[in-house]
């Protein structure tokens, strides 16, 4: 999980009910008798996917919102299937397999979404339906036996199981001479699918259990148990799962006399399953075995004892229970055996087994005498001690302890929820729960224990739900502080929410928690749902109450700063700063004193957490103090670095420590430390910064550069800068990457710091004619990022530092970076540079325009031509293929669109041309970017901006490159938008943009770039899209248009035999073929086709023949082309027989030229 938690959308109502109903009606309106065409089949499948995959998935966490609409949604689907079953049997026609499957899957999705117990209420349940469904199942034409009809089988089995619950005699359906045939037929159907791996097994298990619970068929249950016990070792795992499922359902719901007389046989099945070692690895088998074991024990016990449901910890409230629990109460061996097994299952490796065991223990305990319940609770609490005895602390427990603690916590929760925990056990249970709330064990690159913390919160929540809560009062303070700590500082969102819910329950029911209502308001469900808000907003707000303040700080210092996840340590340190700001003078010294042991630790995690705390304390002091008091506090924090051995700080594998130590230097270093005559309190801090700058990791390099930047704001670092320029520019690729970062963070406005040399070095690194960083993408990206930072550091006195010429050179470098499309094994790494340049250009323009008043030569610093070139370049990136690049370009463009004009003469020269059109077509909401990374939203709007001649060529080039993208979605969106726009352009016009101008602009993109496939292929693809869609059909209606079409043909047919790119050759052949529809070009195109049909690449010959055939089939050329089509079909164009395909090509061309227009 990242530092931020992405919050799933929460709905207040079912917003898409109309769309859902409409789509379902479309699905149900199709006639099941007709087999759909491939196109219809695809369309109907898309409807199903849209409705039951997309819409239902959005409401998966809130299925109850569907309850008011379920009858209207489910009933039509059920009725459709009922009608289909009846009519298909009568007509002897199974109909369309695909359509029946889709409707069955629709109903299955409702069952999966809301649960079979809810959906089955809307199934038809009349006695007459039994004959109908049995006839359908037994029909030889029924789809129910097809492999792909698993959903249909599941629905039919559920339907039969519901009918079996009706109180009627199955014998009335039996033939007079075959008594019991109907029940055997139903049993046979259920047994047929009991061993399946899919959902049919669940349906058949429900069917059989309902059948065996009937009084007129309960005798068949004996045979089922005997068969299971006799053949269990021969069953497959799926058959065993199905068998156990049936037994669990019967034991749970069958009449008591049906179960009790078969308890020995059922216990024998349980024992056999446990005795088979090959089954111990199957989670579902273990789960059902635990369920069966607990339910057998439950059926041997009386009901819930009177008074037990009071759910009170008050001993007086238990009088009614104890009055019945006499010393003569005895517990059978079956129950003792079951409990012993369940205690073992509480430590199972799988959660679903542990939870089943926990519920089983609690349900059994609910029916036991009070003394025996106390023994059960004692045994469960003893489970916590199994792995704790040998561990010095909870964080040193073995990983296997997770399962034990989770099972025990779940059992405690289930017992507490039923009011079974006696006051004598309460203190011990709460003590273990307080520890379980912090259960978090490191295991490799992650941790385990979130399920334990969740179960512990569940237990604490359950304890609050007691009528008399006076026994909880002594524990209220400890519980409240612990729950608040977990609610705001746990790593996992579900744990924070669970702790918040437990806190809320105690506040509402006990009123023992200090400041309960106020704290609850600050730590409610939504406040703790986003980690950053929980740590940096909720925690400081709670810390306003002194009762919780120290507990929160102790938790962060002792737990969060030592957490295995670096992101948790970082945000925990930030939380310390926000809490300390409540009373900095008192809290900061306490925090600093507790941080020192972390710095002296040998654990890198502890050291990193301590350094993070020092950094945040430094930021807190800088935000509140100044002068001598600030100097004193920063000096103290800076001196704390001496507690860490220098070798630890400068070890290459301790990158996070090195980086954070550099950050401490950048925040706390002072002028007195730099100029100390007798040496600094941290003697080797300069070596630390130098090591950080030259580190292999970019994050560490940046922290080192920031530290040097802070130093350069205090003293002149010219010598150091010149040394680093020399060392880094000629160093390793990692060192070169650091150069731009260092030059960007230097404080040139405070001291010179070799500014001119830095600018010269940046320009040299970005010069394509030099080899300094030609192959170092990250290094060049960092140099581009440095340019706006350099400008920002001196902008207030720009003429005193940078000349207009150098400013323009830096601006030109950023413009040139927009054309970087470097690709390596990582993909389009040039996009990193383009994003940096887009941001750099926007920042530079903002800086220069906002300070135009102090720039007497503003026109020279930012010529209007450069300004509009930057706008055009940003717009080009805003319509290109990568979503992230488009988003960044859109964000930067909207910043410039909202920017006020400069305070100079002719300010309109530095405003976006036709800005009102841009604001209408590309709006923003609350200054936030919307839609730029959403192709379907963006491209239909952007193509209309081609009317703006200032940026037309840039926009067109960006659109063409997107159309040539390998991303289907982007390519499709651009193709559709551009085709629709071009179709509505006038052929010629003196007042507005027209078709002839558009084609001319498109062809100009290739001027001087015919050798670049990266440019030419997208242009050819664009022409193909426009020709195939008919957008250029009117181009032949004027002389200038005909001339442009001739130029297109020349571009596509020239030098084909010399081209090596198969993709380019294929695009050329498509263009030549598409141009056949223009009468003025017909003969030229027919002649040019030959060069493609005889090309040396077989794939070119084959694709040309195929495309030509498709055109002749679909387009009306007004000529007889049957002979051409026959040759194209009969010739093996991939054959290497040169004479054969050359002769065929000549025949094709001759026939094309010889046929006269009709």
DOFI-550252 format. One record per residue (C-alpha): x, y, z. Coordinates in steps of 0.02 Angstrom, whole numbers, padded with zeros to 5 digits, always signed. Each point is the difference from the previous one (the first is absolute). Example, Ala and Ser with C-alpha at 12.3 -4.5 7.8 and 13.67 -1.06 7.14 Angstrom:
2
+00615-00225+00390 +00069+00172-00033 
end
This chain:
1158
+00000+00000+00000 +00063+00173-00042 +00007+00149+00115 -00176+00045-00054 -00153-00111+00010 -00114+00007-00149 -00174+00014+00072 -00133-00101-00090 -00152+00101-00047 -00142-00017+00125 -00178+00010-00064 -00152+00067+00091 -00123-00077-00123 -00006-00111-00153 +00042+00131-00132 +00003-00114-00152 -00163-00093+00021 -00071+00070-00163 +00152-00052-00101 -00003-00170+00084 -00184-00028-00038 +00017+00061-00179 +00148-00114-00035 -00089-00148+00079 -00153+00030-00108 +00111-00002-00154 +00071-00167+00057 -00171-00076+00036 -00080+00067-00160 +00105-00115-00109 -00090-00152-00068 +00079-00158+00072 -00053-00097-00155 +00111+00101-00119 +00187-00027-00011 +00084+00174-00001 +00126+00055-00130 +00179+00029+00058 -00033+00188+00007 -00160-00023+00102 +00087-00124+00113 +00140+00123+00036 -00122+00142+00033 -00104-00104+00121 +00157-00060+00090 +00054+00181+00020 -00168+00040+00080 +00023-00141+00124 +00177+00053+00040 -00053+00180+00021 -00144-00040+00116 +00062-00143+00105 +00186+00030+00003 +00015+00188+00003 -00158+00063+00085 -00020-00137+00130 +00185+00007+00041 -00017+00182+00051 -00128-00048+00133 +00087-00157+00062 +00034+00082+00170 -00180+00064+00014 -00114-00137-00070 -00142+00051+00116 -00034+00150-00113 -00076-00124-00125 -00129-00069+00122 -00144+00118-00047 +00025-00043-00183 +00041-00185+00010 -00174-00064-00036 -00015+00107-00156 +00172-00054-00060 +00003-00185+00043 -00180-00051-00035 +00006+00037-00189 +00159-00103-00018 -00074-00145+00098 -00161+00007-00100 +00099+00002-00163 +00091-00159+00051 -00161-00083+00057 -00085+00038-00166 +00153-00060-00093 +00005-00164+00096 -00184-00036-00036 -00002+00052-00183 +00166-00079-00047 -00060-00168+00066 -00167+00015-00089 +00078+00053-00165 +00149-00118+00011 +00110+00147-00050 +00136+00055+00123 +00023+00166-00092 +00154+00109+00012 +00132-00066+00118 +00082+00171+00015 -00160+00094+00044 -00056-00126+00130 +00174+00002+00074 +00000+00189+00013 -00168+00007+00091 +00055-00139+00119 +00163+00093+00034 -00099+00158+00033 -00102-00088+00134 +00157-00082+00069 +00081+00172+00017 -00148+00058+00104 +00022-00153+00111 +00186+00030+00016 -00029+00184+00037 -00139-00013+00129 +00009-00181+00059 -00108-00149-00044 -00107+00015+00157 -00061+00172-00056 -00021-00036-00185 -00083-00170+00018 -00153+00087+00075 -00044+00060-00175 +00010-00172-00080 -00162-00087-00052 -00050-00119+00140 -00158-00091-00047 -00022-00187+00011 -00036-00009-00186 +00171+00072-00037 +00082-00163+00054 -00062-00094-00153 +00051+00144-00112 +00178+00011+00063 +00024-00190+00003 -00062-00013-00179 +00123+00134-00053 +00146-00082+00088 -00040-00170-00076 -00029+00070-00174 +00133-00069-00120 +00010+00171-00087 +00023+00098+00160 +00153+00113+00011 +00020-00044+00182 +00125-00135-00044 +00112+00114-00104 +00168+00042+00078 -00021+00188-00020 -00172+00004+00082 +00063-00007+00181 -00106+00150+00049 -00158-00081-00069 +00035-00159+00098 +00026+00098+00160 -00162+00098-00021 -00101-00157-00039 +00071-00091+00152 -00045+00148+00111 -00175-00002-00073 -00024-00186+00038 +00069+00024+00177 -00131+00135+00031 -00141-00111-00064 +00059-00140+00116 -00035+00113+00148 -00186+00006-00041 -00108-00109+00116 -00071-00123-00125 +00022-00186-00027 +00121-00041-00138 -00088-00165-00024 -00144+00087-00090 +00118+00019-00150 +00047-00185+00001 -00073-00122-00125 -00115-00126+00086 +00123-00142-00025 +00160+00096+00043 -00014+00062+00177 +00138+00123+00046 +00055+00033-00179 -00014+00189+00013 +00107+00012+00157 +00131-00116-00075 -00002+00104-00159 +00033+00160+00098 +00135-00087+00101 +00082-00061-00159 +00003+00177-00070 +00080+00066+00158 +00129-00139+00010 +00049+00029-00183 +00072+00171+00040 +00056-00024+00179 +00179-00034-00053 +00018+00144-00123 +00131+00134+00024 -00116+00146-00042 -00150+00082+00080 -00109-00148-00051 +00070-00090+00152 -00074+00131+00116 -00168-00012-00087 -00003-00189+00009 +00050+00003+00184 -00145+00115+00040 -00118-00109-00102 +00050-00161+00086 -00006+00076+00173 -00175+00068-00030 -00051-00171-00067 +00068-00095+00150 -00083+00119+00123 -00173-00048-00065 -00093-00124+00107 -00052-00106-00150 +00180-00017-00063 +00103+00006+00160 +00029-00188-00012 +00112+00032-00151 +00116+00096+00115 +00056-00162+00083 +00060-00069-00165 +00089+00164-00039 +00097-00003+00164 +00043-00185-00018 +00062+00026-00178 +00104+00147+00055 +00077-00092+00146 +00035-00155-00105 +00077+00087-00152 +00075+00157+00075 +00179-00053-00035 -00046-00028-00183 -00085+00169-00025 +00083+00143-00089 +00027+00160+00103 -00147+00083-00088 -00114-00146+00042 +00054+00009+00182 -00034+00188+00005 -00173-00027-00073 -00038-00143+00119 +00054+00100+00154 -00102+00148-00061 -00157-00108-00009 +00031-00070+00174 +00027+00174+00072 -00162+00065-00071 -00100-00150+00060 +00073+00001+00175 -00032+00186+00012 -00183+00004-00054 -00075-00175+00005 -00121-00053+00138 +00089-00052+00160 -00057-00181-00014 +00074-00012-00175 +00170+00053+00065 +00018-00074+00174 -00025-00180-00055 +00140+00022-00129 +00129+00090+00108 +00118-00152+00015 +00002-00021-00189 +00029+00186-00026 +00141+00001+00128 +00078-00147-00093 +00003+00103-00161 +00087+00143+00093 +00130-00119+00070 +00032-00078-00169 +00029+00169-00082 +00125+00048+00135 +00087-00168-00016 +00036+00022-00187 +00165+00098-00010 -00023+00045-00184 -00154+00103+00046 +00088+00107+00131 +00062+00120-00135 -00175+00042-00065 -00067+00155+00086 -00183-00028-00045 +00003-00178+00065 +00072+00058+00166 -00128+00140+00009 -00151-00113-00032 +00069-00131+00118 +00011+00130+00139 -00177+00059-00038 -00066-00177+00004 +00091-00038+00162 -00069+00154+00088 -00177-00028-00065 +00001-00181+00059 +00046+00061+00173 -00135+00134-00005 -00136-00126-00042 +00046-00102+00156 -00023+00150+00114 -00156+00091+00060 -00045+00170-00070 +00076+00165+00058 -00017+00006+00187 -00129+00121+00068 +00082+00159+00059 +00155-00026-00105 -00064+00122-00132 +00005+00143+00126 +00181+00022-00053 +00060+00079+00162 +00166-00003+00091 -00087+00041+00162 +00003-00155+00112 -00173+00045+00066 -00072-00012-00174 +00057-00178-00015 -00108-00063+00143 -00128-00075-00115 +00137-00096-00089 +00086-00061+00155 -00166-00054+00074 -00014-00127-00139 +00184-00049-00005 +00008-00125+00140 +00144-00110+00045 -00094-00143-00078 +00012+00079-00173 +00101-00115-00105 +00080+00024-00169 +00008-00148-00118 +00160-00070-00067 -00057+00051-00175 +00000+00183+00052 +00167-00013+00090 +00076-00085-00151 -00071+00133-00116 +00067+00142+00107 +00171-00079+00006 +00002-00011-00190 -00065+00177-00018 +00136+00070+00113 +00126-00080-00117 -00089+00071-00152 +00012+00174+00076 +00185-00012-00045 -00030-00057-00179 +00104+00082-00136 -00154+00063-00095 -00114+00140+00056 -00165-00080-00053 +00038-00154+00105 +00046+00104+00152 -00157+00104-00016 -00112-00154-00016 +00084-00072+00155 -00023+00162+00097 -00185+00008-00040 -00018-00185+00042 +00083+00023+00170 -00111+00149+00043 -00161-00086-00054 +00042-00154+00102 +00051+00105+00151 -00168+00090-00009 -00083-00164+00044 +00120-00056+00138 -00005+00024+00189 +00085+00159+00064 +00145-00095+00081 +00037-00091-00161 -00009+00165-00098 +00131+00071+00117 +00113-00147-00039 -00026+00028-00187 +00049+00184+00016 +00152-00047+00104 +00058-00123-00133 -00019+00131-00136 +00096+00131+00098 +00138-00126+00029 +00025-00009-00189 +00075+00176+00004 +00138-00063+00114 +00056-00145-00110 +00127+00101-00099 +00020+00145+00122 +00099-00089+00134 +00164-00010-00096 -00017+00172-00082 +00078+00153+00083 -00132+00113-00078 -00153-00018-00108 +00099+00054-00155 +00116-00150+00023 -00138-00128-00013 +00020-00133-00135 -00102+00020-00160 -00101-00155+00045 -00073+00097+00147 -00108+00101-00120 -00122-00144-00027 -00014-00039+00186 -00027+00180+00052 -00127+00027-00138 -00100-00155+00043 +00001+00041+00185 -00050+00181-00033 -00145-00055-00110 -00058-00121+00133 +00008+00137+00132 -00101+00113-00114 -00136-00130-00029 -00010-00041+00186 -00008+00185+00045 -00135+00032-00128 -00106-00132+00085 +00031+00069+00175 +00092-00154+00060 +00156+00082+00074 -00008+00005+00189 +00069+00148+00096 +00138-00108+00075 +00071-00028-00173 -00028+00175-00069 +00164+00079+00059 +00106-00138-00075 -00096+00005-00164 +00017+00189-00016 +00185-00012+00039 +00025-00121-00145 -00111+00103-00116 +00104+00156+00034 +00153-00098-00057 -00091-00074-00149 -00048+00175-00059 +00187+00029-00030 +00038-00171-00075 +00111+00033-00150 +00141-00120-00045 +00128+00031-00137 +00010-00141-00125 +00116+00027-00148 -00047+00156-00096 -00169+00017+00085 -00084-00028+00168 -00134-00115+00066 -00127+00028+00136 -00131+00116-00073 -00131-00137+00022 +00049-00015+00184 -00021+00187+00027 -00167-00005-00090 -00063-00144+00109 +00060+00090+00157 -00097+00157-00050 -00151-00113-00029 +00019-00068+00177 +00012+00173+00078 -00152+00053-00101 -00096-00152+00061 +00045+00035+00183 -00086+00169-00011 -00165-00081-00052 -00043-00053+00179 -00148+00067+00097 +00094+00028+00164 +00172+00070-00037 +00059+00049+00173 +00130-00138-00006 +00079+00087-00152 +00028+00164+00092 +00172-00047+00074 +00064-00036-00175 -00077+00150-00086 +00153+00114-00001 +00119-00131-00067 -00125-00059-00130 -00038+00176-00059 +00182+00046-00025 +00042-00162-00088 -00151+00009-00115 +00041+00179-00047 +00181-00048-00038 -00057-00140-00114 -00139+00102-00080 +00118+00138-00058 +00169-00086-00016 -00028-00177-00066 +00068-00036-00173 -00156-00087-00068 -00159+00096-00034 -00115-00142+00056 +00085-00006+00170 -00013+00188+00024 -00185-00011-00042 -00026-00150+00116 +00085+00090+00146 -00103+00155-00035 -00159-00106+00002 +00051-00079+00166 +00035+00172+00074 -00170+00061-00061 -00087-00150+00078 +00079+00033+00169 -00039+00185-00007 -00180-00034-00043 -00031-00139+00125 +00115+00034+00149 +00040+00187+00006 +00161-00047+00089 +00122+00063-00133 +00069+00175+00037 -00055+00132-00128 -00087-00142-00091 -00119+00096-00112 +00129+00129-00052 +00134-00131-00037 -00126-00106-00094 -00043+00148-00111 +00184+00017-00044 +00030-00186-00031 -00160-00056-00085 -00011-00123-00145 +00044+00127-00133 +00134+00093+00099 +00106-00156+00019 -00034-00072-00173 +00142+00094-00085 +00168-00030+00081 +00068+00175-00026 -00155+00080+00075 +00003-00122+00145 +00182+00035+00045 +00012+00186-00038 -00175+00064+00039 -00092-00119+00116 +00149-00041+00114 +00048+00182+00036 -00182+00042+00031 -00015-00141+00127 +00165+00056+00078 -00082+00164+00044 -00068-00099+00149 +00144-00023+00121 -00068-00167+00056 +00041-00076-00170 +00150+00107-00049 +00139-00095+00086 -00073-00169-00049 -00001+00053-00182 +00180+00062+00006 +00058-00157+00090 -00082-00110-00131 +00080+00092-00145 +00171+00002+00082 -00003-00181+00058 -00097-00082-00141 -00023+00105-00156 +00177+00068-00012 +00063-00180+00014 -00124-00069-00126 +00065-00111-00140 -00083+00108-00134 +00102+00158-00040 -00158+00091-00053 -00074-00029+00173 +00156+00068+00082 -00005+00156-00108 -00182+00041+00030 +00019-00043+00184 +00140+00128+00015 -00109+00129-00085 -00136-00038+00127 +00125+00033+00140 +00033+00173-00071 -00186+00043-00007 -00028-00063+00178 +00153+00090+00069 -00058+00164-00074 -00141-00004+00129 +00129+00034+00137 +00171+00004-00081 +00097+00062+00151 -00058-00146+00107 -00021-00142-00123 +00154+00024-00111 +00128-00033+00138 -00094-00157+00052 -00005-00063-00178 +00183+00041-00028 +00050-00094+00157 -00093-00156-00059 +00073+00014-00175 +00180-00011+00060 -00012-00188+00044 -00064-00032-00176 +00152+00087-00074 +00116-00104+00109 -00082-00163-00055 +00086-00123-00115 -00161-00028-00096 -00008+00103-00160 -00189+00012+00016 +00015+00083+00171 +00134+00120-00061 -00105+00050-00149 -00151+00032+00112 +00105+00105+00117 +00070+00104-00143 -00176+00029-00067 -00053+00064+00171 +00150+00119+00006 -00045+00069-00172 -00180+00032+00049 +00050+00081+00164 +00115+00114-00099 -00144+00049-00114 -00109+00034+00152 +00131+00115+00076 +00025+00091-00166 -00186+00033-00015 -00017+00075+00175 +00168+00069+00059 +00129+00122-00066 +00161+00084+00050 +00108-00068+00140 -00132-00119+00067 -00017-00083-00171 +00190-00010-00017 +00012-00085+00170 -00132-00131-00034 +00067-00040-00174 +00176-00016+00071 -00064-00129+00125 -00088-00101-00134 +00149+00010-00117 +00116-00063+00137 -00107-00156+00019 +00073-00065-00164 +00161-00035+00096 -00092-00141+00092 +00003-00101-00161 +00167-00078-00054 +00065+00083-00158 +00026-00170-00084 -00186-00036+00021 -00046+00163-00087 +00114-00025-00150 -00032-00184-00036 -00070-00024-00175 -00130-00128+00055 -00072+00122+00130 -00071+00118-00131 -00153+00051+00101 +00109+00044+00149 +00122+00100-00107 -00142+00094-00084 -00088+00042+00162 +00162+00053+00083 +00029+00120-00145 -00176+00065+00026 +00038+00031+00183 +00153+00100-00055 -00101+00102-00125 -00130+00043+00134 +00110+00026+00155 +00171+00059-00062 +00041+00178+00054 +00132+00129-00045 +00088-00026+00166 +00020-00186-00037 +00072+00037-00172 +00121+00131+00063 +00045-00085+00165 +00184+00034+00034 +00027-00150+00113 -00100-00117-00108 -00184-00040-00015 -00097-00104+00126 -00016-00125-00143 +00180-00006-00067 -00032-00091-00165 -00165+00073-00055 +00076+00070-00160 +00059-00174-00049 -00176-00063+00034 -00075+00128-00119 +00131-00038-00132 -00036-00186+00016 -00187+00030-00015 +00022+00104-00160 +00100-00142-00080 -00115-00140+00059 -00076-00120-00127 -00179+00036+00054 -00091+00151-00067 -00093+00035+00163 +00163+00005+00098 +00081+00111-00132 -00144+00122+00017 +00017+00010+00189 +00187+00027-00017 -00032+00137-00128 -00126+00083+00117 +00129-00002+00140 +00130+00083-00112 -00135+00124-00054 -00030+00049+00181 +00187+00022+00028 +00013+00105-00159 -00133+00118+00070 +00112+00032+00150 +00175+00007-00080 +00071+00009-00175 +00029-00178-00062 +00081+00047-00166 +00152-00111+00024 -00107-00147+00051 -00115+00026-00149 +00144+00009-00124 +00074-00159+00075 -00165-00092-00011 -00028+00056-00180 +00167-00073-00048 -00023-00161+00098 -00181-00035-00041 +00002+00045-00185 +00142-00121-00032 -00056-00132+00124 -00110-00153-00010 -00179+00009-00068 -00065+00009+00179 +00116+00145+00037 -00056+00089-00158 -00181-00019+00055 +00043+00096+00158 +00076+00148-00092 -00164+00079-00056 -00077-00030+00171 +00144+00089+00089 +00001+00148-00119 -00187+00020+00021 +00001+00015+00190 +00141+00127+00020 -00051+00169+00071 +00070+00115-00135 -00098+00147+00065 +00095+00002+00166 +00175-00028-00069 +00070-00019-00175 +00036-00187+00022 +00077-00008-00175 -00165+00043-00084 +00071+00033-00173 +00099-00162+00003 -00157-00093+00056 -00101+00071-00145 +00138-00043-00123 +00009-00177+00069 -00189-00025-00011 -00002+00059-00181 +00148-00110-00041 -00086-00154+00074 -00156+00036-00104 +00095+00035-00162 -00032-00146-00118 +00168+00031-00086 +00096-00043+00159 +00019-00170+00080 -00007+00055+00181 -00171-00076+00033 -00054-00060-00171 -00050-00172+00064 -00048+00049+00176 -00187+00032-00001 -00015+00027+00188 +00147+00121-00002 -00077+00105-00139 -00169-00003+00086 +00079+00068+00160 +00086+00139-00099 -00166+00050-00077 -00079+00002+00174 +00144+00110+00060 -00034+00140-00127 -00159+00071+00080 +00078-00020+00173 +00152+00103-00053 -00113+00133-00072 -00110+00002+00157 +00150+00024+00115 +00050+00165-00083 -00165+00061-00073 -00014+00146+00122 +00161+00075-00071 +00010-00092-00165 +00093+00135-00100 +00141-00003+00129 +00027-00188-00021 -00055-00065-00171 +00004+00091-00165 -00146-00005-00124 +00107-00104-00118 +00032-00136+00131 -00182+00002+00052 -00053-00030-00180 +00128-00139-00016 -00073-00086+00153 -00175+00024-00070 +00053-00071-00169 +00073-00152+00087 -00169-00034+00080 -00088+00020-00167 +00121-00121-00081 -00031-00126+00139 -00182-00014-00053 +00057-00097-00153 +00093-00133+00100 -00078-00169-00040 +00141-00111+00063 -00051-00182+00017 +00096-00138+00087 -00042-00166+00083 -00101+00095+00131 -00114+00076-00131 -00027+00183-00045 +00128+00072+00122 -00001+00160-00101 -00169+00034+00080 +00091+00038+00164 +00094+00139-00090 -00155+00065-00089 -00094+00011+00165 +00147+00091+00080 +00005+00122-00146 -00187+00031+00003 +00009+00042+00185 +00159+00100-00025 -00073+00106-00140 -00157+00037+00099 +00099+00048+00154 +00122+00111-00097 -00143+00091-00088 -00090+00028+00166 +00159+00067+00081 +00043+00118-00142 -00176+00066-00027 -00035+00025+00186 +00164+00100+00017 -00015+00093-00165 -00010+00167+00090 +00180-00013+00063 +00067-00061-00168 +00036+00152-00107 +00043-00116-00145 -00145-00119+00022 -00023-00022-00187 +00179-00064-00012 -00017-00116+00149 -00160-00077-00069 -00030+00038-00184 -00182-00021-00048 +00051-00127-00133 +00080-00108+00135 -00154+00017+00108 -00116-00061-00137 +00123-00138-00048 -00008-00060+00180 -00191+00005+00000 -00002-00099-00162 +00125-00126+00066 -00100-00026+00160 -00161-00022-00100 +00088-00128-00109 +00045-00100+00155 -00178+00022+00060 -00068-00101-00145 +00133-00134-00011 -00016-00185+00035 +00053-00017+00184 -00134+00039+00129 +00122+00063+00131 +00084+00119-00123 -00168+00068-00056 -00053+00028+00180 +00159+00096+00044 -00012+00102-00160 -00183+00039+00035 +00040+00055+00178 +00139+00115-00060 -00102+00069-00145 -00145+00046+00114 +00122+00089+00116 +00060+00106-00146 -00178+00027-00062 -00048+00075+00168 +00160+00104+00012 -00024+00189-00002 +00085+00094-00144 +00170+00081+00038 +00009+00181+00056 +00082+00060-00161 -00051+00086-00159 -00100-00112-00118 -00038-00131+00135 -00113-00096-00119 +00156-00063-00089 +00026-00113+00152 -00174-00072+00015 -00067-00162-00072 -00073+00029-00172 -00190-00026-00004 +00004-00030+00188 -00190+00013+00014 -00019-00151-00115 +00123-00099+00106 -00092+00045+00160 -00166-00058-00072 +00064-00163-00076 +00125-00047+00136 -00073+00058+00166 +00068-00030+00173 -00095-00027+00162 +00067+00096+00150 +00163+00022-00095 +00019-00190-00010 +00041-00088-00163 -00141-00105-00069 -00006-00115-00149 +00174+00020-00075 +00044-00181+00036 -00171-00058-00060 +00010-00024-00188 -00189-00012-00037 -00025+00167+00089 +00154+00091-00065 +00023-00039-00185 -00173+00053-00065 +00031+00170+00079 +00182+00019-00050 -00027-00030-00186 -00110+00155-00003 +00152+00102+00055 +00080-00031-00169 -00088+00160-00049 +00129+00097+00102 +00138+00029-00127 +00128+00049+00134 +00007-00178+00069 -00073-00100-00145 +00159-00085-00058 +00048-00051+00177 -00173-00067+00038 -00009-00093-00165 +00170-00079+00029 -00051-00057+00173 -00164-00073-00064 +00090-00092-00140 +00125-00075+00122 -00144-00057+00112 -00089-00077-00147 +00159-00099-00037 +00002-00061+00180 +00007-00186+00039 -00133+00029+00132 -00165-00053-00078 -00109+00111+00109 +00097+00158-00038 +00013-00042-00184 -00187-00033-00013 -00048+00161+00091 +00113+00109-00109 -00056-00087-00160 -00185+00025+00034 +00020+00180+00058 +00112+00053-00145 -00107-00086-00131 -00160+00081+00062 +00084+00171+00004 +00074-00013-00175 -00165-00062-00074 -00083+00165+00047 +00138+00114-00067 -00041+00100-00158 +00103-00051-00151 +00062+00176-00030 -00032+00163+00093 +00083+00169+00014 -00066+00036+00174 +00016-00163+00096 +00107-00154+00016 -00039-00122-00142 +00035-00174-00064 +00134+00054-00125 +00096+00093+00135 -00014-00148+00117 +00073-00125-00126 +00137+00123-00041 +00043+00021+00184 +00002-00188+00019 +00122-00023-00144 +00112+00140+00065 +00036-00105+00154 +00109-00111-00111 +00100+00142-00078 +00183-00039+00024 -00043-00153+00104 -00030-00135-00130 +00139-00103+00074 -00081-00004+00171 -00126-00141+00020 -00050+00072+00168 -00075+00149-00093 -00051-00073-00168 -00090-00157+00060 -00123+00096+00114 -00037+00119-00145 -00034-00148-00115 -00110-00080+00133 -00098+00162+00017 -00026+00011-00188 -00060-00181-00002 -00124+00032+00139 -00069+00153-00089 -00009-00087-00169 -00084-00157+00069 -00130+00104+00095 -00040+00103-00156 +00053+00163+00083 +00104+00049-00154 -00128-00048-00131 -00037+00183-00042 +00182+00041-00026 -00015-00049-00184 -00127+00137-00034 +00126+00140-00024 +00164+00020-00092 +00102+00037+00155 -00075-00153+00084 +00045-00111-00147 +00177+00068+00006 +00012-00046+00184 -00067-00176-00033 +00135-00019-00132 +00128+00051+00130 -00071-00131+00118 +00017-00132-00136 +00178+00056-00033 +00043-00012+00185 -00072-00178+00008 +00071-00071-00161 +00173+00078-00012 +00150-00113+00034 -00103-00144+00069 +00127-00130-00054 +00135+00085+00105 -00100+00008+00161 +00041-00125+00137 -00141+00033+00123 -00140-00124-00032 -00122+00109+00097 +00039+00152-00108 -00014-00100-00162 -00169-00072+00053 -00066+00172+00044 +00059+00063-00172 -00088-00142-00089 -00162+00035+00094 +00006+00183-00054 +00029-00045-00183 -00146-00122+00007 -00116+00125+00086 +00043+00131-00132 -00073-00113-00136 -00172+00072+00040 +00054+00168-00071 -00026-00003-00188 +00137+00126-00034 +00129-00112+00086 -00066-00170-00054 +00128-00039-00135 +00148+00064+00103 -00055-00104+00149 -00030-00157-00105 +00176+00015-00070 +00076+00031+00173 -00082-00155+00074 +00116-00112-00098 +00152+00052+00101 -00087-00063+00156 -00063-00163-00076 +00178-00045-00056 +00088+00062+00155 +00140-00108+00072 -00091-00018+00167 -00135-00137-00009 -00102+00082+00137 -00011+00159-00103 -00061-00094-00153 -00128-00096+00101 -00069+00151+00095 -00008+00103-00161 -00099-00135-00089 -00117-00018+00150 -00030+00188+00017 -00028+00019-00187 -00126-00142+00000 -00094+00076+00147 -00009+00169-00086 -00063-00075-00162 -00134-00093+00099 -00057+00150+00101 +00026+00152-00113 -00093+00038-00160 +00135+00048-00127 -00123-00006-00144 +00106-00134-00085 -00009-00188-00025 +00130-00071+00119 -00053-00182+00009 +00156-00058-00094 +00114+00098+00118 -00086-00074+00153 +00019-00176-00069 +00188+00022-00027 +00022+00075+00173 -00087-00150+00080 +00085-00136-00102 +00179+00063+00014 +00109-00059+00144 +00082+00169+00035 +00113-00064+00139 +00078-00126-00119 +00181+00037-00045 -00028-00046-00185 +00050+00169-00072 -00065-00032-00175 -00170-00054+00064 -00044+00153+00106 +00080+00119-00127 -00113-00068-00135 -00149+00010+00115 +00042+00180+00046 +00015+00048-00183 -00168-00081-00036 -00081+00094+00143 +00067+00167-00060 -00044-00035-00181 -00178-00047+00045 -00019+00153+00110 +00060+00113-00141 -00097-00089-00137 -00170+00008+00082 -00098+00151-00053 -00106+00101+00117 -00183-00043-00013 
end
